[in-house]
Every structure is written in structure tokens, then in C-alpha cells.
Amino acid sequence: MIETLQSLLQGFLDWLAQVILPDWNDVITWIPALLLGLVGLILLFVVAAWWRSREVNRPRLIGRVREGVPPPGTHLPGPSKWPFVIPVGAVVLFASLVLHPDRAPNPVIDPDTGQIVTGPTPDVGGLVNLPLLGLGLAVVLVGIVGWYLDARREWRRAEDPTWSAAPALEPGPEPTPPPGVHLPGPSPWPFLAPIALAVFMFGIVFSLWFVLGGLAMAIVAIAGWYRDAGREWRGTEEGHAPPHYEARSAISGRLVSLYALIAAVSLGLFFAPNYIAWVNPVPTLAPAASLSANLKITAVSVLGFDTQSLTVPADTPLTVEFDNPDAGVQHNFAIYTSSDLATALFEGERITGPAKATYQVPPIPKGTYHFVCDVHPQTMTGTLTSQ
């Protein structure tokens, strides 16, 4: 019975360890499936919510509208190429992050020292495909500017009372929109939200500060859009006419100032380290003296060596002059990979004092090691650093 309970407890602890300390390589491979499942749950929630309110929602569905004169002040914008051009530029931008010539090498564990070894970090040209990045930015900027100019031109034409977007039709009864349908007014958020996304993507390539700035812009856009949409929806549900917006004031000066402030702060934080380094240059230190491959160490007594720390050049043969003045007592000098003394890199011959010995130690890779006297490993210890 006790063994069964112990087995169940051990199984629970093993499962809990996997939850607290998972294998992140396996977790990352499941992220696409988890995201897909989350999207599916959201869609099911939306469908279920609509189904529960189907009696209320059915009259709001737009039926087939017959040809005729559109409601006053309403026109249908003409076809535009910019909703197609801008996503193409975004695809090229994402491709520049994937199709780059070089990437930072994956860290590996040195089998000799057990330390994590990372290779040199490539520069910006190695992290991103600069030609594709420039092409994608150019396409996106052309799309944004072209879309803005077309929208402003169309708005000006719509504001002119002598212009009509509707084709000439035979006189007929003036149609009215279906019940519960209205045309939302001009909104700044479809224009400001992509700016936040562009700043965020720019930060992924160049600096964390732009990532944070893009997130701040996105939070402002999401909160503002949600607030305006909720206010308009509540007014419509209460039977009030949708508020009238002036297209000229859709993008207010306060919003432009806020976005400009966020961009300025991000730029300032990005350039601040370079400015501080330029104002207060770090003095160039003289090169450190080269490490010697010839060591001298003395076994003072069974309580320890004359030093507890040694620093040697990495990957270089060493000559160790060992002195044992302790009469009638055996000592030696040995090097191990760790304090558990499981793997020896070098074990010198034991000598009985008073005596001296010269050890030839093979090259030691870069890392931190443990040196001891094999006869008295509890008290005669020290740390050897190879660099």
C-alpha cells in the first residue's frame, strides 16, 4: 500500500515538474496548433452568441437593395488598388526577416567544460535581408501615401455640392437604408493602427524601444477605436441618430501630437546610448598582461596550498613547479572538471616531503576547473581559471 502511494506521489511530482519546467522546444512546436485552436474557440463563441440573439439580429441583415438613388450624403467609393498593394509590401517585409543571408548561430554546450558557447552575433545586414526590407518599406509607403491622396481627393469631391457620385438614373422614390443600418462616420483609427504596426515591425529589426513605442501606439488605437465604436453602438441601440463627424477633424491635433511624442521618445531612447558614449567616451584600457604558462604552487600543510586561485592561458601546455615541504607527508597536484572530482584532466605524481616535482600539464580548454591534492581533497583545494 505504501509503495503504491509512493509511486502515485512520484508520478504526480514528475507530472508537476513537466508543467513547471517544460521542454520549451516541444512547447514552441505546439504554438501554431494552440493559436489555431484559440481562433476556432473564438469563432464558435461568436457563432453561439449570434445564434442566441438570432431573433434580434435577423431584421438587421441587409437585404437585396434595388438600384436607385443612394441616401442623401452617401456615395460608394470607386475601386482602389491600394488595399491590394499594401499587403504585398507587408509580405515582402516579413520575407526580409526570413530570407536573410545569415542568422545568429544556435548556442551549444561545450562537452569538455559544460558551459554554453555562443557564436558571434551578426550585424543588422545578417539579421535581415536589406534589399527586401527596402523594397517592402517602399511598397508600403507608396501604398499609404497613394491611399491617403485618393481618399482626400474623393472626400473633396464629395464635399462639393455640385458633384454627384451616383450615375444618372431615372427619377424614382427616394430609397431609405434598411432598418438598423447606418454609415459610420470618418474615423482616424484605421489610419493610425497600421502606423503602430509599422513602428512595431521596425522595432523587431532595429531596437526594443521601437517595439515598445509601437505597442504604446497600438494600445492608444485599440482603446480609441473600441471607445468610439461602443459609443456609436450604444447611441444606435437607444434610437439616436449616429453622431455627425466632420471628416476634417477626424484626425485631431491631440492624436497627432501623442503619436509624435511616442515616436520622439522611442527615437530618443534608441539614440541615447550612442549620445552618452559620444559625450562621455570610455577610456581605452591598456592591454592586460599575458598570462604565464609556468606556475609555482606549494603544499603548505594538509590544510591547504599557498594559494586557492590560479589563472592560466587557455589551450596552452602548462609547466607546474610543485613544492612539498611537509616532511613525511605525501602530496600532489591534480586538476578536475568540477568539485565532485568525477573527471580528472590531470593527476600529478604523489611525492613525499620534503621534495619538489615538475609537472607537464596538457592544454586546458577555456573554463573554470577545480585543483586539489588527491591525498587531502577535503582541505587542499582551489579554483583554476583557463582564459
C-alpha positions as CSV (number, residue, x, y, z in Angstrom):
1,M,0.0,0.0,0.0
2,I,2.8,2.4,1.0
3,E,4.7,1.6,-2.2
4,T,1.6,2.3,-4.3
5,L,1.1,5.7,-2.6
6,Q,4.8,6.5,-3.1
7,S,4.5,5.5,-6.8
8,L,1.5,7.8,-7.2
9,L,3.2,10.6,-5.4
10,Q,6.3,10.2,-7.6
11,G,4.2,10.2,-10.7
12,F,2.4,13.4,-9.6
13,L,5.7,15.1,-8.9
14,D,7.1,14.1,-12.3
15,W,4.0,15.5,-14.0
16,L,4.2,18.7,-11.9
17,A,7.9,19.1,-12.9
18,Q,7.0,18.9,-16.6
19,V,4.3,21.6,-16.1
20,I,6.6,23.9,-14.1
21,L,9.8,23.2,-16.1
22,P,8.6,22.1,-19.6
23,D,10.7,21.3,-22.6
24,W,10.4,24.6,-24.4
25,N,11.4,23.1,-27.7
26,D,8.3,20.9,-27.6
27,V,6.1,23.8,-26.3
28,I,7.2,26.1,-29.2
29,T,6.2,23.4,-31.8
30,W,2.7,23.4,-30.3
31,I,2.2,27.2,-30.5
32,P,0.7,27.2,-34.1
33,A,-1.8,24.5,-33.1
34,L,-2.7,26.3,-29.9
35,L,-3.3,29.5,-31.8
36,L,-5.4,27.7,-34.3
37,G,-7.5,26.2,-31.6
38,L,-7.9,29.6,-29.9
39,V,-9.1,31.1,-33.1
40,G,-11.6,28.2,-33.5
41,L,-12.9,28.7,-30.0
42,I,-13.4,32.4,-30.6
43,L,-15.3,31.7,-33.9
44,L,-17.5,29.2,-32.1
45,F,-18.2,31.8,-29.3
46,V,-19.2,34.4,-31.9
47,V,-21.5,31.9,-33.8
48,A,-23.1,30.8,-30.5
49,A,-23.6,34.4,-29.4
50,W,-25.2,35.3,-32.7
51,W,-27.4,32.2,-32.6
52,R,-28.7,33.1,-29.1
53,S,-29.6,36.6,-30.5
54,R,-30.8,35.5,-33.9
55,E,-34.3,36.9,-33.4
56,V,-32.9,40.3,-32.7
57,N,-30.2,40.1,-35.4
58,R,-32.3,38.8,-38.3
59,P,-34.1,42.2,-39.0
60,R,-30.7,43.8,-39.1
61,L,-29.4,41.7,-42.0
62,I,-29.1,43.8,-45.1
63,G,-31.5,42.5,-47.8
64,R,-31.2,42.9,-51.5
65,V,-31.0,46.6,-52.4
66,R,-32.6,47.6,-55.7
67,E,-31.0,50.2,-58.0
68,G,-31.9,53.7,-57.2
69,V,-30.6,57.0,-55.8
70,P,-28.5,56.4,-52.7
71,P,-29.5,58.2,-49.4
72,P,-28.5,61.8,-49.2
73,G,-24.9,62.4,-48.3
74,T,-23.9,58.8,-49.1
75,H,-21.9,57.5,-52.1
76,L,-20.0,54.3,-52.9
77,P,-16.2,54.8,-53.2
78,G,-14.8,53.6,-56.5
79,P,-12.4,50.6,-56.9
80,S,-8.9,51.1,-55.4
81,K,-5.7,49.3,-55.9
82,W,-4.1,50.3,-52.5
83,P,-5.8,47.6,-50.4
84,F,-4.0,45.1,-52.6
85,V,-0.7,47.0,-52.8
86,I,-0.1,47.5,-49.1
87,P,-0.5,43.8,-48.1
88,V,2.0,42.9,-50.8
89,G,4.5,45.3,-49.2
90,A,3.8,43.7,-45.8
91,V,4.5,40.2,-47.2
92,V,7.8,41.5,-48.6
93,L,8.7,43.0,-45.2
94,F,8.0,39.6,-43.5
95,A,10.0,37.8,-46.2
96,S,13.0,40.1,-45.4
97,L,13.1,38.7,-41.8
98,V,13.1,35.1,-43.1
99,L,15.2,35.2,-46.2
100,H,18.3,36.8,-44.7
101,P,21.8,35.7,-45.6
102,D,22.9,34.9,-42.1
103,R,21.5,34.3,-38.6
104,A,22.9,34.1,-35.1
105,P,24.2,30.5,-34.6
106,N,22.4,28.4,-32.1
107,P,24.1,28.2,-28.7
108,V,25.8,24.8,-28.0
109,I,27.1,23.2,-24.8
110,D,30.9,22.6,-24.7
111,P,31.3,18.9,-23.9
112,D,34.6,19.5,-22.1
113,T,33.5,22.4,-19.8
114,G,29.7,22.0,-19.8
115,Q,29.4,25.8,-20.5
116,I,27.1,27.4,-23.0
117,V,29.0,28.7,-26.0
118,T,27.5,31.3,-28.3
119,G,28.9,32.4,-31.6
120,P,29.4,36.0,-32.8
121,T,26.2,37.9,-33.2
122,P,25.8,39.0,-36.9
123,D,25.2,42.7,-37.7
124,V,21.9,44.1,-39.0
125,G,22.8,43.0,-42.5
126,G,22.9,39.4,-41.3
127,L,19.7,39.5,-39.4
128,V,17.5,41.0,-42.2
129,N,17.6,40.9,-46.0
130,L,18.3,44.6,-46.6
131,P,17.2,44.7,-50.3
132,L,13.9,43.0,-49.5
133,L,13.4,45.3,-46.4
134,G,13.9,48.4,-48.5
135,L,11.6,47.1,-51.2
136,G,8.9,46.3,-48.7
137,L,9.1,49.6,-47.0
138,A,9.0,51.4,-50.3
139,V,5.9,49.5,-51.4
140,V,4.1,50.1,-48.1
141,L,5.0,53.8,-48.1
142,V,3.8,54.2,-51.7
143,G,0.5,52.4,-50.8
144,I,-0.1,54.6,-47.7
145,V,0.6,57.8,-49.5
146,G,-1.4,56.8,-52.6
147,W,-4.4,55.7,-50.5
148,Y,-4.3,58.9,-48.5
149,L,-4.2,61.1,-51.6
150,D,-7.0,59.2,-53.3
151,A,-9.2,59.3,-50.1
152,R,-8.6,63.0,-49.7
153,R,-9.4,63.7,-53.4
154,E,-12.6,61.7,-53.1
155,W,-13.6,63.5,-49.9
156,R,-13.1,66.8,-51.5
157,R,-15.2,65.8,-54.5
158,A,-17.9,64.5,-52.1
159,E,-17.9,67.8,-50.2
160,D,-18.5,69.7,-53.4
161,P,-22.3,70.1,-53.7
162,T,-22.1,70.3,-57.5
163,W,-20.6,66.8,-57.7
164,S,-22.6,63.6,-57.6
165,A,-21.0,60.1,-57.4
166,A,-24.2,58.4,-58.4
167,P,-24.8,57.7,-62.1
168,A,-27.7,59.5,-63.8
169,L,-30.9,57.4,-63.1
170,E,-34.5,57.9,-63.9
171,P,-36.4,59.8,-61.2
172,G,-37.9,57.4,-58.6
173,P,-38.8,57.3,-55.0
174,E,-36.0,58.2,-52.7
175,P,-34.9,54.9,-51.0
176,T,-34.0,54.7,-47.4
177,P,-31.4,52.5,-45.7
178,P,-32.7,49.2,-44.3
179,P,-33.8,49.4,-40.6
180,G,-30.9,49.4,-38.2
181,V,-28.3,50.3,-40.9
182,H,-26.3,53.4,-40.8
183,L,-23.0,54.6,-42.3
184,P,-20.3,55.1,-39.7
185,G,-18.6,58.5,-39.7
186,P,-14.9,59.1,-40.6
187,S,-12.5,57.5,-38.1
188,P,-8.8,58.1,-37.5
189,W,-8.1,54.6,-36.2
190,P,-7.9,52.6,-39.5
191,F,-5.1,55.0,-40.4
192,L,-3.3,55.2,-37.1
193,A,-3.4,51.4,-36.3
194,P,-1.2,50.5,-39.3
195,I,1.3,53.2,-38.2
196,A,1.6,51.4,-34.9
197,L,2.1,48.1,-36.6
198,A,4.8,49.6,-38.9
199,V,6.7,51.0,-35.9
200,F,6.4,47.7,-34.1
201,M,7.8,45.8,-37.1
202,F,10.6,48.4,-37.4
203,G,11.5,47.7,-33.8
204,I,11.7,43.9,-34.3
205,V,14.6,44.6,-36.7
206,F,16.4,47.5,-35.0
207,S,15.6,48.2,-31.4
208,L,13.3,47.1,-28.5
209,W,12.5,50.8,-27.9
210,F,10.6,50.9,-31.2
211,V,8.8,47.7,-30.2
212,L,7.6,49.4,-27.0
213,G,6.7,52.6,-28.9
214,G,4.6,50.6,-31.4
215,L,2.9,48.7,-28.6
216,A,2.0,52.1,-27.0
217,M,0.6,53.4,-30.3
218,A,-1.4,50.2,-30.8
219,I,-2.9,50.4,-27.3
220,V,-4.0,54.0,-28.0
221,A,-5.5,53.0,-31.3
222,I,-7.3,49.9,-29.9
223,A,-8.7,51.8,-26.9
224,G,-9.8,54.7,-29.0
225,W,-11.4,52.6,-31.7
226,Y,-13.2,50.5,-29.0
227,R,-14.4,53.6,-27.2
228,D,-15.8,55.2,-30.4
229,A,-17.4,52.0,-31.7
230,G,-19.0,51.4,-28.3
231,R,-20.3,55.0,-28.1
232,E,-21.8,54.8,-31.6
233,W,-23.3,51.3,-31.0
234,R,-25.0,52.4,-27.7
235,G,-26.4,55.6,-29.4
236,T,-27.8,53.5,-32.2
237,E,-29.3,50.9,-29.8
238,E,-31.0,53.7,-27.9
239,G,-32.6,55.0,-31.1
240,H,-30.5,58.1,-31.5
241,A,-29.2,59.2,-34.9
242,P,-25.4,58.4,-35.3
243,P,-23.3,61.4,-34.4
244,H,-22.2,63.6,-37.2
245,Y,-18.4,63.7,-37.7
246,E,-16.5,66.3,-39.7
247,A,-14.0,64.5,-41.9
248,R,-11.7,67.5,-41.5
249,S,-11.4,66.8,-37.7
250,A,-11.3,63.0,-37.8
251,I,-7.6,63.0,-37.0
252,S,-7.3,65.6,-34.2
253,G,-4.2,67.5,-33.4
254,R,-4.0,65.8,-30.0
255,L,-3.8,62.4,-31.6
256,V,-1.1,63.5,-34.0
257,S,0.8,65.1,-31.0
258,L,0.5,62.0,-28.9
259,Y,1.8,59.7,-31.7
260,A,4.6,62.2,-32.4
261,L,5.5,62.2,-28.7
262,I,5.7,58.4,-28.6
263,A,7.8,58.3,-31.7
264,A,10.2,61.0,-30.3
265,V,10.6,59.2,-27.0
266,S,11.4,55.9,-28.9
267,L,13.9,57.7,-31.1
268,G,15.5,59.4,-28.0
269,L,15.8,56.1,-26.1
270,F,17.3,54.5,-29.2
271,F,19.9,57.1,-29.8
272,A,20.6,57.9,-26.1
273,P,23.3,55.2,-25.6
274,N,25.3,56.4,-28.6
275,Y,24.9,60.1,-27.4
276,I,26.1,59.2,-23.9
277,A,29.0,57.2,-25.3
278,W,29.9,60.2,-27.5
279,V,29.7,62.7,-24.7
280,N,31.5,60.5,-22.1
281,P,33.8,58.3,-24.0
282,V,35.2,55.3,-22.2
283,P,38.9,55.5,-21.8
284,T,40.9,52.8,-23.6
285,L,42.4,50.4,-21.2
286,A,45.9,49.2,-21.6
287,P,46.0,45.5,-22.7
288,A,46.2,43.1,-19.9
289,A,49.5,41.4,-19.3
290,S,49.7,38.0,-20.9
291,L,49.2,35.0,-18.7
292,S,52.1,32.8,-17.8
293,A,52.1,29.1,-18.6
294,N,54.7,28.4,-15.8
295,L,53.1,28.0,-12.4
296,K,54.6,27.6,-8.9
297,I,52.5,26.2,-6.1
298,T,53.4,25.0,-2.6
299,A,51.7,22.5,-0.4
300,V,51.9,24.4,2.9
301,S,50.3,21.6,5.0
302,V,47.4,19.2,5.0
303,L,45.2,22.3,5.5
304,G,45.8,23.8,2.0
305,F,48.1,25.1,-0.7
306,D,49.7,28.5,-0.6
307,T,47.0,29.8,-3.0
308,Q,43.4,29.0,-3.7
309,S,43.2,30.6,-7.2
310,L,45.1,30.1,-10.3
311,T,44.7,31.7,-13.8
312,V,46.3,30.2,-16.9
313,P,46.1,30.7,-20.6
314,A,43.6,28.5,-22.4
315,D,44.7,25.8,-24.8
316,T,48.3,26.1,-23.8
317,P,50.6,23.5,-22.3
318,L,51.5,24.3,-18.7
319,T,54.6,23.7,-16.5
320,V,53.8,23.4,-12.8
321,E,56.6,23.5,-10.3
322,F,55.2,21.8,-7.2
323,D,56.9,22.1,-3.8
324,N,56.1,19.8,-0.9
325,P,58.0,20.9,2.2
326,D,55.7,18.8,4.5
327,A,58.2,16.2,5.9
328,G,57.0,12.6,5.8
329,V,53.6,13.6,4.2
330,Q,52.5,12.8,0.6
331,H,51.0,15.5,-1.6
332,N,50.4,16.0,-5.3
333,F,48.7,18.5,-7.7
334,A,45.6,17.4,-9.7
335,I,43.0,19.2,-11.9
336,Y,39.4,18.1,-12.2
337,T,36.5,19.4,-14.3
338,S,34.3,20.1,-11.1
339,S,34.3,19.9,-7.4
340,D,32.8,16.4,-7.4
341,L,36.2,15.1,-8.7
342,A,34.4,12.8,-11.2
343,T,36.5,13.6,-14.2
344,A,40.3,14.3,-14.0
345,L,42.1,16.5,-16.5
346,F,45.5,15.9,-14.9
347,E,46.8,13.9,-11.9
348,G,50.4,14.6,-10.8
349,E,52.6,12.0,-9.2
350,R,52.4,11.9,-5.4
351,I,55.7,12.9,-3.7
352,T,56.7,12.6,0.0
353,G,58.1,15.7,1.5
354,P,60.3,17.4,1.7
355,A,60.6,17.2,-2.1
356,K,59.8,19.0,-5.4
357,A,58.4,17.9,-8.7
358,T,57.8,19.5,-12.1
359,Y,54.5,18.6,-13.8
360,Q,53.8,18.9,-17.5
361,V,50.1,19.7,-17.9
362,P,48.5,19.3,-21.3
363,P,46.5,22.2,-22.8
364,I,43.2,23.0,-20.9
365,P,40.2,24.5,-22.7
366,K,38.7,27.8,-21.6
367,G,36.6,27.4,-18.5
368,T,36.7,27.1,-14.7
369,Y,38.1,24.0,-13.0
370,H,39.0,22.5,-9.6
371,F,42.5,21.7,-8.4
372,V,43.2,19.5,-5.4
373,C,45.7,17.3,-3.6
374,D,44.4,13.8,-4.2
375,V,45.7,12.7,-0.7
376,H,43.8,15.5,1.1
377,P,40.9,16.5,-1.3
378,Q,38.7,17.9,1.5
379,T,41.1,20.7,2.7
380,M,43.7,21.2,-0.1
381,T,41.5,22.7,-2.8
382,G,41.4,25.7,-5.2
383,T,39.9,27.1,-8.4
384,L,41.8,27.2,-11.7
385,T,40.5,29.5,-14.4
386,S,41.6,29.0,-18.0
387,Q,41.0,32.0,-20.2
